[in-house]
């Protein structure tokens, strides 16, 4: 197993945090240890490094023939899966369907889910995890355009 790659902090200020994880095709250099002797290759969580307060984000690379070997659900969190490279299959509640670059899947907390790479190249995904039913119609208008010039 390759040594664990580290997230690089780029800049931080009162209202922001910027990090670099590296090129997406090098995600296989990360590994997530979830218990002694239990590691998930190619997976990295970035929420803590970004100081996120309303969601968690992970990125994962699945090599050909690999995938998540278990089904899982959440108690309160919905997940949004965004696939940025490769092909594979996704399973939710016993329904299995093909996935590829550009596909996005939202799964409710109770959805029994898993993913696998059945293609010939790495499958790369971004997963955003957030509390279900925490966003309403008024949130769409939350942004404000400021009357200030942009200076670079």
BELSULUR-V561054 format. One record per residue. N is the residue number from 1. RES is the residue in three letters. D_CENTER is the distance of its C-alpha to the mean C-alpha in Angstrom with 2 decimals. Layout:
[[N:RES:D_CENTER] [N:RES:D_CENTER]]
This chain:
[[1:UNK:21.72] [2:UNK:20.88] [3:UNK:20.91] [4:UNK:17.82] [5:UNK:16.76] [6:UNK:16.61] [7:UNK:14.69] [8:UNK:17.45] [9:UNK:18.32] [10:UNK:19.84] [11:UNK:21.45] [12:UNK:21.63] [13:UNK:23.93] [14:UNK:24.88] [15:UNK:22.43] [16:UNK:19.55] [17:UNK:17.59] [18:UNK:16.51] [19:UNK:14.87] [20:UNK:14.59] [21:UNK:12.39] [22:UNK:14.57] [23:UNK:14.57] [24:UNK:11.68] [25:UNK:14.35] [26:UNK:14.88] [27:UNK:11.63] [28:UNK:14.09] [29:UNK:15.86] [30:UNK:13.47] [31:UNK:13.99] [32:UNK:12.99] [33:UNK:16.25] [34:UNK:16.19] [35:UNK:20.00] [36:UNK:22.93] [37:UNK:22.88] [38:UNK:19.59] [39:UNK:16.90] [40:UNK:13.74] [41:UNK:14.06] [42:UNK:11.52] [43:UNK:8.70] [44:UNK:8.22] [45:UNK:7.40] [46:UNK:8.61] [47:UNK:9.82] [48:UNK:13.13] [49:UNK:13.83] [50:UNK:13.37] [51:UNK:15.51] [52:UNK:13.45] [53:UNK:15.62] [54:UNK:14.23] [55:UNK:10.53] [56:UNK:7.84] [57:UNK:4.59] [58:UNK:3.26] [59:UNK:4.10] [60:UNK:6.71] [61:UNK:10.10] [62:UNK:12.51] [63:UNK:16.10] [64:UNK:18.60] [65:UNK:19.76] [66:UNK:16.95] [67:UNK:14.44] [68:UNK:13.72] [69:UNK:17.33] [70:UNK:17.23] [71:UNK:16.66] [72:UNK:15.10] [73:UNK:15.39] [74:UNK:14.94] [75:UNK:17.91] [76:UNK:16.94] [77:UNK:13.24] [78:UNK:12.09] [79:UNK:8.62] [80:UNK:7.75] [81:UNK:6.48] [82:UNK:7.30] [83:UNK:9.17] [84:UNK:10.63] [85:UNK:13.12] [86:UNK:15.19] [87:UNK:16.26] [88:UNK:15.97] [89:UNK:16.41] [90:UNK:14.56] [91:UNK:16.55] [92:UNK:16.91] [93:UNK:20.16] [94:UNK:21.90] [95:UNK:21.24] [96:UNK:19.98] [97:UNK:19.29] [98:UNK:18.54] [99:UNK:15.37] [100:UNK:15.25] [101:UNK:14.11] [102:UNK:13.87] [103:UNK:13.19] [104:UNK:11.18] [105:UNK:11.51] [106:UNK:11.89] [107:UNK:12.88] [108:UNK:15.28] [109:UNK:15.44] [110:UNK:18.24] [111:UNK:16.77] [112:UNK:17.07] [113:UNK:14.19] [114:UNK:13.49] [115:UNK:12.62] [116:UNK:14.72] [117:UNK:15.70] [118:UNK:19.32] [119:UNK:19.70] [120:UNK:21.37] [121:UNK:18.72] [122:UNK:15.26] [123:UNK:12.48] [124:UNK:9.33] [125:UNK:6.08] [126:UNK:3.08] [127:UNK:2.31] [128:UNK:4.90] [129:UNK:7.56] [130:UNK:11.07] [131:UNK:14.66] [132:UNK:16.08] [133:UNK:19.16] [134:UNK:18.80] [135:UNK:19.08] [136:UNK:22.48] [137:UNK:24.41] [138:UNK:25.71] [139:UNK:22.31] [140:UNK:22.28] [141:UNK:25.29] [142:UNK:23.99] [143:UNK:23.97] [144:UNK:27.28] [145:UNK:28.69] [146:UNK:30.71] [147:UNK:34.13] [148:UNK:33.49] [149:UNK:33.55] [150:UNK:30.61] [151:UNK:31.89] [152:UNK:30.38]]
